[in-house]
Amino acid sequence: MATSPPLLPPLRAPPPSFLCGAVAGGLLYFLCRRLSPLLTAHLGSRSFNARVAALDREKLYHHQSQFPSLVHALVQIVGTFTFVFYGREGYDDVLADGASPTVVFDERTSVPYGATGLGPAVFMGVFVGYLVADVAAAPSLKEMGYEYVMHHFAAALGWTFCAGNRIAQDMASLFQFNELSTPFLNVRQYLFTAGYTSSDKPLVVSSLVFFVAFSLVRVAPLPFVLRNWIARDFFAVRTEAGIGSAILLSMFLAIHVSLQCGWFIMMIKMVAKALKKPSKQKKQ
């Protein structure tokens, strides 16, 4: 008598490579956070340091989060570039036509491909370690921002769930590569702290570059990700890890898409508002 697949697979611990990456990501975050005020003091101008000293607790937390964010973004960009554009050697390149890469998982720490020689599971762990550390460093959840708390919590839980079930590594690597837009956001925030206003040319340029990067790496791939998930990957995950895993992963994906699209709509409104100002000034 045939038995139906389990709702959820037996709980498995994430691979050691993921756990090592998580520890490294957390340590790297706190190291960069300690270095942030030192770099500001030594490299920042007198006026910039005066502005930083005048920040309240909430704004100071966000300011000192910029350098860890920048370093983490660079780590993810370098680490995941090869996985996203060339695939995982010995895994994605041997899949049959139409097969889902979402149920293929390379849990090795060291791999013979990629820019760093570290496997994709390591960078998944680094991502989770960074997110957890960022929340832990916040003076309060309110001061961090509830939308960021939800993003960090959902992403950390989703990535850990995927690592434990050995699924969705390809999707995780793509979303980690989305950090390509983050350095432009960091530059924009530093300019704000330095006293530039939204109408000043350096901030206008940095905001435009960030908007373009965000659109290209975070928003443009979403229709293709959703198409593949609905047409192919959902069923592969259901078969491999149970219907419960497929539903949970669908929920994580829905949260990610909602947040990215929500932020994108906010940016479109800001761009539209900025474009209206010059036209009004010309009329006057």
DRENDO-1510 file (C-alpha; in Angstrom, 1 decimal, always signed):
<recs>
REC; n; res; u; v; w
REC; 1; MET; +0.0; +0.0; +0.0 .
REC; 2; ALA; +1.5; +3.4; -1.1 .
REC; 3; THR; +2.1; +5.9; +1.7 .
REC; 4; SER; +1.8; +9.6; +1.2 .
REC; 5; PRO; +4.9; +11.8; +1.7 .
REC; 6; PRO; +5.3; +13.3; +5.2 .
REC; 7; LEU; +4.0; +16.8; +5.9 .
REC; 8; LEU; +7.5; +17.8; +7.0 .
REC; 9; PRO; +10.7; +15.9; +6.8 .
REC; 10; PRO; +12.6; +14.8; +10.0 .
REC; 11; LEU; +14.3; +17.8; +11.5 .
REC; 12; ARG; +18.0; +17.9; +10.5 .
REC; 13; ALA; +20.7; +20.2; +11.8 .
REC; 14; PRO; +22.2; +22.6; +9.2 .
REC; 15; PRO; +25.5; +21.3; +7.8 .
REC; 16; PRO; +28.8; +22.3; +9.6 .
REC; 17; SER; +29.7; +24.6; +6.8 .
REC; 18; PHE; +26.6; +26.7; +7.4 .
REC; 19; LEU; +27.2; +26.8; +11.1 .
REC; 20; CYS; +30.8; +27.9; +10.6 .
REC; 21; GLY; +29.6; +30.6; +8.2 .
REC; 22; ALA; +27.0; +31.8; +10.8 .
REC; 23; VAL; +29.6; +32.1; +13.5 .
REC; 24; ALA; +32.0; +33.9; +11.1 .
REC; 25; GLY; +29.2; +36.3; +9.9 .
REC; 26; GLY; +28.3; +37.2; +13.5 .
REC; 27; LEU; +31.9; +37.8; +14.5 .
REC; 28; LEU; +32.6; +39.8; +11.4 .
REC; 29; TYR; +29.6; +42.0; +12.1 .
REC; 30; PHE; +30.7; +42.9; +15.7 .
REC; 31; LEU; +34.3; +43.4; +14.6 .
REC; 32; CYS; +33.2; +45.9; +11.9 .
REC; 33; ARG; +30.8; +47.5; +14.4 .
REC; 34; ARG; +33.7; +48.1; +16.8 .
REC; 35; LEU; +35.9; +49.4; +13.9 .
REC; 36; SER; +33.2; +51.8; +12.7 .
REC; 37; PRO; +33.7; +54.6; +15.3 .
REC; 38; LEU; +37.5; +54.3; +15.0 .
REC; 39; LEU; +37.4; +54.7; +11.3 .
REC; 40; THR; +35.0; +57.6; +11.6 .
REC; 41; ALA; +37.3; +59.3; +14.1 .
REC; 42; HIS; +40.4; +58.8; +12.0 .
REC; 43; LEU; +39.0; +59.2; +8.5 .
REC; 44; GLY; +36.1; +61.5; +9.0 .
REC; 45; SER; +36.4; +65.3; +8.9 .
REC; 46; ARG; +35.9; +67.4; +12.0 .
REC; 47; SER; +32.4; +68.4; +10.9 .
REC; 48; PHE; +31.4; +64.8; +10.1 .
REC; 49; ASN; +32.6; +63.7; +13.5 .
REC; 50; ALA; +30.6; +66.5; +15.1 .
REC; 51; ARG; +27.5; +65.4; +13.3 .
REC; 52; VAL; +28.0; +61.8; +14.3 .
REC; 53; ALA; +28.5; +62.9; +18.0 .
REC; 54; ALA; +25.1; +64.7; +17.8 .
REC; 55; LEU; +23.2; +61.7; +16.6 .
REC; 56; ASP; +20.6; +60.2; +19.0 .
REC; 57; ARG; +20.7; +56.6; +20.1 .
REC; 58; GLU; +18.6; +55.3; +17.2 .
REC; 59; LYS; +20.4; +57.2; +14.5 .
REC; 60; LEU; +23.8; +56.3; +16.0 .
REC; 61; TYR; +22.8; +52.6; +15.8 .
REC; 62; HIS; +21.9; +52.9; +12.1 .
REC; 63; HIS; +25.1; +54.9; +11.4 .
REC; 64; GLN; +27.3; +52.3; +13.0 .
REC; 65; SER; +25.5; +49.6; +11.1 .
REC; 66; GLN; +26.6; +51.0; +7.8 .
REC; 67; PHE; +30.2; +49.7; +7.9 .
REC; 68; PRO; +29.2; +46.1; +8.9 .
REC; 69; SER; +26.6; +46.3; +6.2 .
REC; 70; LEU; +29.1; +47.4; +3.6 .
REC; 71; VAL; +31.6; +44.7; +4.5 .
REC; 72; HIS; +29.0; +42.0; +4.6 .
REC; 73; ALA; +27.6; +43.1; +1.2 .
REC; 74; LEU; +31.1; +42.9; -0.4 .
REC; 75; VAL; +31.6; +39.4; +1.1 .
REC; 76; GLN; +28.3; +38.2; -0.4 .
REC; 77; ILE; +28.9; +39.8; -3.8 .
REC; 78; VAL; +32.4; +38.2; -4.2 .
REC; 79; GLY; +31.3; +34.9; -2.6 .
REC; 80; THR; +28.0; +34.3; -4.5 .
REC; 81; PHE; +28.8; +35.8; -7.9 .
REC; 82; THR; +30.0; +32.5; -9.4 .
REC; 83; PHE; +27.2; +30.5; -7.9 .
REC; 84; VAL; +24.6; +32.8; -9.4 .
REC; 85; PHE; +26.0; +33.3; -12.9 .
REC; 86; TYR; +27.9; +30.0; -13.5 .
REC; 87; GLY; +26.2; +27.6; -11.1 .
REC; 88; ARG; +27.6; +25.0; -8.7 .
REC; 89; GLU; +30.1; +22.9; -10.4 .
REC; 90; GLY; +29.1; +19.2; -10.3 .
REC; 91; TYR; +25.6; +20.1; -9.3 .
REC; 92; ASP; +23.8; +22.6; -11.6 .
REC; 93; ASP; +25.7; +21.6; -14.6 .
REC; 94; VAL; +24.7; +17.9; -14.4 .
REC; 95; LEU; +20.9; +18.5; -13.9 .
REC; 96; ALA; +18.6; +17.0; -16.5 .
REC; 97; ASP; +16.6; +19.4; -18.7 .
REC; 98; GLY; +13.7; +20.8; -16.7 .
REC; 99; ALA; +15.0; +19.5; -13.4 .
REC; 100; SER; +14.8; +21.9; -10.4 .
REC; 101; PRO; +18.1; +23.1; -8.9 .
REC; 102; THR; +16.2; +24.0; -5.8 .
REC; 103; VAL; +16.5; +20.5; -4.4 .
REC; 104; VAL; +20.2; +20.3; -5.1 .
REC; 105; PHE; +22.4; +21.3; -2.2 .
REC; 106; ASP; +26.2; +21.5; -1.9 .
REC; 107; GLU; +27.0; +21.4; +1.8 .
REC; 108; ARG; +30.8; +21.3; +1.5 .
REC; 109; THR; +32.9; +23.9; +3.3 .
REC; 110; SER; +35.6; +23.9; +0.6 .
REC; 111; VAL; +34.7; +23.6; -3.1 .
REC; 112; PRO; +36.7; +23.5; -6.3 .
REC; 113; TYR; +34.8; +26.4; -7.9 .
REC; 114; GLY; +33.9; +30.0; -7.1 .
REC; 115; ALA; +36.1; +33.0; -6.3 .
REC; 116; THR; +36.9; +32.1; -2.7 .
REC; 117; GLY; +36.9; +28.3; -2.7 .
REC; 118; LEU; +34.3; +28.4; +0.0 .
REC; 119; GLY; +31.0; +26.6; -0.7 .
REC; 120; PRO; +27.6; +28.3; -1.0 .
REC; 121; ALA; +26.5; +26.8; +2.3 .
REC; 122; VAL; +29.2; +28.9; +4.1 .
REC; 123; PHE; +27.8; +32.1; +2.6 .
REC; 124; MET; +24.3; +31.2; +3.6 .
REC; 125; GLY; +25.6; +30.9; +7.1 .
REC; 126; VAL; +27.4; +34.2; +6.9 .
REC; 127; PHE; +24.2; +35.8; +5.8 .
REC; 128; VAL; +22.3; +34.4; +8.8 .
REC; 129; GLY; +25.1; +35.3; +11.3 .
REC; 130; TYR; +25.0; +38.9; +10.0 .
REC; 131; LEU; +21.2; +39.2; +10.3 .
REC; 132; VAL; +21.1; +37.8; +13.9 .
REC; 133; ALA; +24.0; +40.0; +15.0 .
REC; 134; ASP; +22.4; +43.1; +13.5 .
REC; 135; VAL; +19.2; +42.5; +15.5 .
REC; 136; ALA; +21.2; +41.7; +18.7 .
REC; 137; ALA; +23.1; +45.0; +18.4 .
REC; 138; ALA; +19.9; +47.1; +18.1 .
REC; 139; PRO; +19.0; +49.2; +21.1 .
REC; 140; SER; +15.4; +48.1; +20.7 .
REC; 141; LEU; +13.3; +46.5; +18.0 .
REC; 142; LYS; +11.3; +49.8; +17.6 .
REC; 143; GLU; +14.5; +51.8; +17.0 .
REC; 144; MET; +15.8; +49.2; +14.5 .
REC; 145; GLY; +12.5; +49.5; +12.6 .
REC; 146; TYR; +9.9; +46.7; +12.6 .
REC; 147; GLU; +10.1; +46.2; +8.9 .
REC; 148; TYR; +13.8; +45.4; +9.2 .
REC; 149; VAL; +13.1; +43.2; +12.2 .
REC; 150; MET; +10.6; +41.2; +10.1 .
REC; 151; HIS; +13.0; +41.1; +7.2 .
REC; 152; HIS; +15.9; +39.8; +9.4 .
REC; 153; PHE; +13.8; +37.3; +11.3 .
REC; 154; ALA; +12.1; +35.9; +8.3 .
REC; 155; ALA; +15.3; +35.7; +6.3 .
REC; 156; ALA; +17.3; +34.1; +9.1 .
REC; 157; LEU; +14.6; +31.6; +9.8 .
REC; 158; GLY; +14.1; +30.8; +6.1 .
REC; 159; TRP; +17.8; +30.4; +5.4 .
REC; 160; THR; +18.3; +28.1; +8.4 .
REC; 161; PHE; +15.2; +26.0; +7.5 .
REC; 162; CYS; +16.6; +25.7; +3.9 .
REC; 163; ALA; +20.0; +24.7; +5.1 .
REC; 164; GLY; +18.6; +22.1; +7.5 .
REC; 165; ASN; +16.4; +20.6; +4.8 .
REC; 166; ARG; +19.1; +21.0; +2.1 .
REC; 167; ILE; +16.9; +22.9; -0.3 .
REC; 168; ALA; +16.7; +26.3; -2.1 .
REC; 169; GLN; +20.4; +26.9; -2.1 .
REC; 170; ASP; +20.2; +28.4; -5.6 .
REC; 171; MET; +17.5; +30.8; -4.6 .
REC; 172; ALA; +19.4; +31.8; -1.4 .
REC; 173; SER; +22.5; +32.5; -3.3 .
REC; 174; LEU; +20.6; +34.8; -5.7 .
REC; 175; PHE; +19.0; +36.7; -2.9 .
REC; 176; GLN; +22.4; +37.1; -1.2 .
REC; 177; PHE; +23.9; +38.5; -4.4 .
REC; 178; ASN; +21.1; +41.1; -4.2 .
REC; 179; GLU; +23.5; +42.8; -1.7 .
REC; 180; LEU; +25.1; +44.3; -4.8 .
REC; 181; SER; +22.7; +47.3; -4.2 .
REC; 182; THR; +23.7; +47.7; -0.6 .
REC; 183; PRO; +27.0; +49.6; -1.0 .
REC; 184; PHE; +25.2; +52.3; -2.9 .
REC; 185; LEU; +22.7; +52.6; +0.0 .
REC; 186; ASN; +25.6; +52.9; +2.4 .
REC; 187; VAL; +27.2; +55.7; +0.4 .
REC; 188; ARG; +23.8; +57.5; +0.4 .
REC; 189; GLN; +23.5; +57.2; +4.1 .
REC; 190; TYR; +27.0; +58.5; +4.8 .
REC; 191; LEU; +26.2; +61.5; +2.6 .
REC; 192; PHE; +23.1; +62.2; +4.7 .
REC; 193; THR; +25.1; +62.0; +7.8 .
REC; 194; ALA; +27.6; +64.4; +6.3 .
REC; 195; GLY; +24.9; +67.0; +6.0 .
REC; 196; TYR; +24.0; +66.8; +2.3 .
REC; 197; THR; +20.3; +67.3; +1.5 .
REC; 198; SER; +18.1; +65.4; -0.9 .
REC; 199; SER; +18.5; +68.2; -3.5 .
REC; 200; ASP; +22.3; +68.3; -3.4 .
REC; 201; LYS; +23.9; +66.7; -6.5 .
REC; 202; PRO; +26.0; +64.1; -4.7 .
REC; 203; LEU; +22.9; +62.7; -3.0 .
REC; 204; VAL; +20.8; +62.9; -6.1 .
REC; 205; VAL; +23.4; +60.9; -8.0 .
REC; 206; SER; +23.9; +58.3; -5.3 .
REC; 207; SER; +20.2; +57.9; -4.8 .
REC; 208; LEU; +19.7; +57.4; -8.6 .
REC; 209; VAL; +22.5; +54.8; -8.7 .
REC; 210; PHE; +21.1; +53.0; -5.7 .
REC; 211; PHE; +17.6; +53.0; -7.3 .
REC; 212; VAL; +18.9; +51.5; -10.6 .
REC; 213; ALA; +21.0; +48.9; -8.8 .
REC; 214; PHE; +18.0; +48.0; -6.5 .
REC; 215; SER; +15.7; +47.7; -9.5 .
REC; 216; LEU; +18.1; +45.5; -11.5 .
REC; 217; VAL; +19.3; +43.0; -8.8 .
REC; 218; ARG; +16.4; +42.9; -6.4 .
REC; 219; VAL; +13.2; +43.6; -8.3 .
REC; 220; ALA; +13.8; +42.6; -12.0 .
REC; 221; PRO; +14.6; +38.9; -11.1 .
REC; 222; LEU; +11.4; +38.4; -9.0 .
REC; 223; PRO; +9.0; +37.6; -11.9 .
REC; 224; PHE; +11.4; +34.8; -13.1 .
REC; 225; VAL; +11.9; +33.5; -9.5 .
REC; 226; LEU; +8.1; +33.4; -9.0 .
REC; 227; ARG; +7.5; +31.8; -12.4 .
REC; 228; ASN; +10.1; +29.0; -11.6 .
REC; 229; TRP; +8.7; +28.5; -8.1 .
REC; 230; ILE; +5.1; +28.1; -9.3 .
REC; 231; ALA; +5.8; +26.1; -12.4 .
REC; 232; ARG; +8.7; +23.9; -11.2 .
REC; 233; ASP; +10.4; +24.4; -7.8 .
REC; 234; PHE; +7.3; +24.1; -5.5 .
REC; 235; PHE; +6.6; +20.6; -6.8 .
REC; 236; ALA; +10.2; +19.6; -6.5 .
REC; 237; VAL; +10.4; +20.8; -2.9 .
REC; 238; ARG; +7.1; +19.1; -2.1 .
REC; 239; THR; +8.4; +15.8; -3.4 .
REC; 240; GLU; +11.8; +16.1; -1.8 .
REC; 241; ALA; +10.9; +17.6; +1.6 .
REC; 242; GLY; +7.2; +17.4; +2.0 .
REC; 243; ILE; +4.2; +19.7; +1.4 .
REC; 244; GLY; +4.8; +21.5; +4.6 .
REC; 245; SER; +8.3; +22.5; +3.5 .
REC; 246; ALA; +6.9; +23.7; +0.2 .
REC; 247; ILE; +4.3; +25.8; +1.9 .
REC; 248; LEU; +6.7; +27.3; +4.4 .
REC; 249; LEU; +9.2; +28.2; +1.7 .
REC; 250; SER; +6.3; +29.8; -0.2 .
REC; 251; MET; +5.6; +31.9; +2.8 .
REC; 252; PHE; +9.2; +33.0; +3.1 .
REC; 253; LEU; +9.3; +33.8; -0.6 .
REC; 254; ALA; +6.0; +35.8; -0.2 .
REC; 255; ILE; +7.5; +37.9; +2.6 .
REC; 256; HIS; +10.6; +38.6; +0.6 .
REC; 257; VAL; +8.7; +39.6; -2.5 .
REC; 258; SER; +6.4; +41.8; -0.4 .
REC; 259; LEU; +9.2; +43.6; +1.3 .
REC; 260; GLN; +11.3; +44.2; -1.9 .
REC; 261; CYS; +8.2; +45.4; -3.8 .
REC; 262; GLY; +7.1; +47.6; -0.9 .
REC; 263; TRP; +10.5; +49.3; -0.7 .
REC; 264; PHE; +10.6; +49.6; -4.5 .
REC; 265; ILE; +7.2; +51.4; -4.5 .
REC; 266; MET; +8.5; +53.7; -1.8 .
REC; 267; MET; +11.5; +54.6; -3.9 .
REC; 268; ILE; +9.4; +55.2; -7.0 .
REC; 269; LYS; +7.3; +57.6; -5.0 .
REC; 270; MET; +10.4; +59.4; -3.8 .
REC; 271; VAL; +11.8; +59.6; -7.3 .
REC; 272; ALA; +8.5; +61.0; -8.6 .
REC; 273; LYS; +8.4; +63.5; -5.8 .
REC; 274; ALA; +12.0; +64.6; -6.6 .
REC; 275; LEU; +11.2; +65.0; -10.3 .
REC; 276; LYS; +8.1; +67.2; -9.5 .
REC; 277; LYS; +10.2; +69.8; -7.6 .
REC; 278; PRO; +12.3; +71.1; -10.5 .
REC; 279; SER; +9.2; +71.4; -12.7 .
REC; 280; LYS; +7.4; +73.4; -10.0 .
REC; 281; GLN; +10.5; +75.7; -9.6 .
REC; 282; LYS; +10.6; +76.3; -13.4 .
REC; 283; LYS; +7.0; +77.3; -13.4 .
REC; 284; GLN; +7.6; +79.8; -10.6 .
</recs>
